[in-house]
């Protein structure tokens, strides 16, 4: 299992640095290896709603694919 850092999640979903990490991200999602901490949820939702509104739905889709611990 992998707990991704908030900034990593934001970077990948918004493609802030291109798609250089997309393969890792997709592999982990497909193999159900992504874990989010409950403490991350509020912060990530807030950041996406406030700063990345265009990507909010993509984030919610991602969140639903993760295991929450």
Long-range contacts (C-beta under 8 A, 24 or more apart in sequence): 1-33, 1-34, 1-35, 1-67, 2-28, 2-33, 2-34, 2-35, 3-35, 3-36, 3-37, 4-28, 4-34, 4-36, 6-40, 6-43, 6-44, 6-47, 9-44, 9-59, 9-62, 10-44, 10-47, 10-48, 10-52, 13-48, 13-52, 13-55, 13-58, 13-59, 13-62, 14-52, 14-55, 29-62, 29-65, 29-66, 32-65, 32-67, 34-65, 34-66, 34-67, 35-66, 35-67, 35-68, 35-69, 36-63, 36-66, 36-67, 36-68, 36-69, 37-68, 37-69, 38-68, 38-69, 41-68
